[in-house]
């Protein structure tokens, strides 16, 4: 690729209730609501039928956003509602240590279950949003640049080993339990 994408513009999901989603992402997590559109369109799943929907965008620090659709038509809402995903399907947002602590405090104050994981190359907290989307807030260690530089030099070989059946753990910085 001659030029990499500049950044993630937005990552879109479907929510059952825009206000409940706004409360979680804006009031608890701290992402500002940047835009809210009300639109109408015909979708392939419902030919000949105009469907009203809202589309809300919550800002992240690099100018990108998390976006959430909500549909007025119950058939469209049911058709497009995200299904429960396994643990490894999630969105991860990079934050500072200070922001991570503050988000964790607000999540716990809202009685939301927070899971912490030290991956070695980053420390993460995980929480489910009101519609079950798993959201990770990750903070990098002081030597993140060195870790990333090492990974850039070994990533292709590591994937070749994995594809060949070699399962030897190469994360010697994670506190494996």
N, C-alpha and C positions, 0 to 999 in steps of 0.2 A: 504494500500500500504506500503510495507516494506521500500522502499526508494523512496523519491520524485524525480521527474526530477531535474536535476542540474540547468537548466535555459532554456529559450526559445532559441532554436538554430536559427531559423528564422521563420518569418511569411511571406508568399508569396502572391503576387498579380500579376495581369496582367496590363501592361501599353500599351498605343497606340504608344508611342514615347520614346525610351530609353533616348535620349539626353534631352528632355523636363523634364523627370522624374529626371534625374541626376542633372540638373540645380536646380530643386526645392529642392531635398533632400540634395544635397551636397553644392551648392552655397548659397542657401537661409536658409535652416534649419540648415545646418552644420554637417550632418552625412557624414563621409568619405566613398567614394566608396572603398570597400575592394576587390572585385573580380568581374570579368565579364567573363562569359563563353559563347561560341557559341557552340551549340550542335545540334544534329539531332536525331530524334527518330520517331518511329511509335506509334501513339496514338490510343486508342480504337475507338474514334469518326471518325477516318480516316483510316480504315484498308487497308493495302497494300500500304500506301502512307507515305513516309518519310517526316518529317516536320522539317525545320530549325527554331531554336529559340535562343534567347539570354536570359541570366539569370544573373542579376546584384544584388550584395549584398551591402547594406549600413550598417555600423557598429553602434551599440549602446554600451553604456558604460559597460555592463556586459558581453560582448563578443558575444551577439546575434546579429541578423541582421534583417533588412527589406529587402526582396528580390522581384525583379520585373522581370516577364517574358515578352518577346515581340516576336511575331511570324512573320516570313517573308511571310508565306502563308496567303493571305487575308481570306480564308475560316476558317483557324485555328484562326486567329486574331479575327474574328467575333464570332466564337464559344466560345472562352475562355475569351473574354473581359468581365470584371465585369459589372454587371448591376448597375444602380443607387440604392444606399442603403438608407434605412430610417436613420434618425438622430442617432438612438441609436446603429447602426452598425458602429464601429470605432476602431481605434488602439490608445491606450493611452501610452505615453512615459513619465516616471518620469524624471524631470529635477530640477535643483536648481532654486531658485528665480532669481538669476542673469542670468542664462541661459535662463529662460523663458522670462525675459525682453529683452534680446538680440535677441532671436528668434522673439518675437513680433515686435521689431523694424525693423528687416530685412523683415519680412512678409509685414508689412505696407509700407516699402520703395519700395517693389515690387508691391504695389497696390493690395495686396490680402486682402480679407475681413477676419477679425479676430473677433471672439466672445469670450468674457470673462465670466466665471461663477465661483462664489465662492460657493463651495459645503459645506463649513464648515470644512470638514475633508481634503480638498485640494482646491487649486485654480487652475483653468484650463483656457487655451486658446485653441480655436478650429479653424481649417482652413481646407479647402478642397484642396487636392493635384490636379495636372493637370488632373487626370482621375476621380475626384469626390470622392476619398476615404477621409473620414473625419479623420483627425489626431488631437489628443489632446496632449497637453504638460501640464503636471500637476506638481505643486510644493506642497510639504507638509508643514503644519504649524509646529511650534516648538514642539507642543505637539502630534505629529503624533504617537509616540510610545505608549503613554497613550491611545489615541483613538483606535489604533489597538488592544491593550491588552483588552480594554473594549469590542470591537466588537467580539473578539475571545470567550469571555465568554458568550455573548448574541446572537450570530448569529443563532444557532440552534433554540432557543426559538422564535426569531424574524421570522424565516421562518415558524415555526409551526403556529404562530399567523396569518401570511399572508395567509397561505394555508387554515386556518379556517375562513377567511373572515374579519379578524381584519385589518383595514386600518389606524389605529392611527399612525401618523407620529412619528418616533423615532429619527429623526435627529434634535436634539435641538441645534446643533451648526451651522446649515446652516441659513444664513440670509434669511428666507422665506419671499417672497414679495407677 
